[in-house]
Amino acid sequence: MKALLVLMGVAAVGALVAVLLLLRAPADGGAGAERVAADSAVPPSAPPVAGKSVLLDVEGAFIEEFSGDCAGSGYPYLCRHVRERLLAEDPRLLTRDGLTIRTTIDQRLQRAAQRAIDAHVHRDDAPVATQVMIVPGEGAIRAMATSRGAGDGAALQQGTTAMPYTLAAALAAGLRYDDGFPASDVYRAPDHTAFRNCAGQSVGEPSHVIFDLEKGGDRFVTLRSGTLGAMNIFYMRLAEKTGLCETVRTAESLGLRRGDGAPLRELETFTLGVNEADPVSVAGSYATLAARGRFCEPTVITEIRDGSAAPRLFPPRCRQVLDPAVADAVTGVLSEALTESALGGVGREAAGMPGTTSGFTAARYAGYTPGLASAVSLGDPRDGYRYPLTDVTIGGHRHPRVDGASVPGSIWKETMTEAVRGTRETGFVRPDTGRFGGCRDACPN
């Protein structure tokens, strides 16, 4: 009886504290009030049924029951990704009940990502939006949200979010911010040997003509200005000079993977993002840049318990893959690119790059703060070539064409602005201007 009275007393005190906290929420709509309103906007999941497998978040709180086939999941993208990880670890896990699967998901960030997607892409829109958020230096996936379905985005080209891999390879090779080339409005490979894959084969295509979205005439373009403008022609020249294989190897080391699991396609247009990239790996590769060149394998599971044995643990798997100074130099340019765009001002130092594809077959935005990386993809899962993002209605708005800075960029900015709210402020390491500033090769007149 005493125990019962104690429990009732604790519950009453807890209820009183909750009421007082709500009453003390800032009346001016400050961060505290926004947090309460945002968290209460999404109803909690139903409690688990005894004997069923469950997904827990990074704090150990219940997310949802886990079914091996993910039927009826409220988080289909997350569920499918967990399923893939279990299959890779031990297929027998999918046949067991009563598993407790602790994930890296932060439900506040998950809600922020989902709200931003839902604000810009309706669930009955033909194109599907996907967002992944990863902690740099840990590889922990904090959010996996989609406008509908599994939302894996595996068939979507990466677009110009692939340019920073070439930039990193060029800076590692000794080029500086103000090195560059004379540029026109058209690029053709001078011959087949201008691009060689990592097997030494010539893959240049002199008959293939590359254009920029906006014509600029004859001018001198530097690493900095070419990146700020996401210029196709400049980056083809830079990839030719730096080397296709060097760019591919850099992308692989940072964590880029194809969505279908096949090796990256080593084409002359690699730097323009022709690979159909896994959205988790795009976010992960940008997280590597944010972590100053430290790559951590993206992970969504930290622990599995089945009640009968010691838990299976999944610690971070990390390694240094890029000179920290080179990563800082890339971040310096991408930070400037974000600041000069309409997407700047998320409440933290941030860096980013839009992902626009040839023919508008897909659109992406990828970027990061020192403590969080995020990548957004958008495209029609039926076929981006047959159903491009041109003259299309998304989120109730008609778009003549969708590039990376428009719908994906807006989703990214809204999510990241909410994500950093109330967190400790940190900053990037400044680029070494003695090493990367100015120019040493093909300097402008």
Buried (B, 14 or more C-beta within 10 A) or exposed (E): EEEEEEEEEEEEEEEEEEEEEEEEBEEEEEEBBBBBEBEEEEEEBEEBEEEEBBBBBBEEEBBBBBBBEBEEBEBBBBBBBBBEBBEEEEEEBBEBEEBBBBBBBBBBBBBBBBBBBBEBBBEEBBBBBBBBBBBBBBBBBBBBBBBBEBBBBBBBBBBBBBBBBBBBBBBBEEBBBBBBBEBEBEBBBEEBEBBBBBEEEBBBBEEEEBEBBEEBEEEBBBBBBBBBBBBBBBBBBBBBBBBBBBBBBBBBBBBBBBBEEEEBBBBBBBBBBBBBBBBBBBBBBBBBBBBBBBBBEBBBBBBBBBEEEEEBEBEBEBEBBBBBBBBBBBBBBBBBBBBEBEBBEBBBBBBBBBBBBBEBBBBBBBBBBBBBBBBBBBBBBEEBEEBBBEEBEBBEEEBEBBBBBBBBBBBBBBBBBBBBBEEEEEEBBEBBEEBBBEBEEBEBE
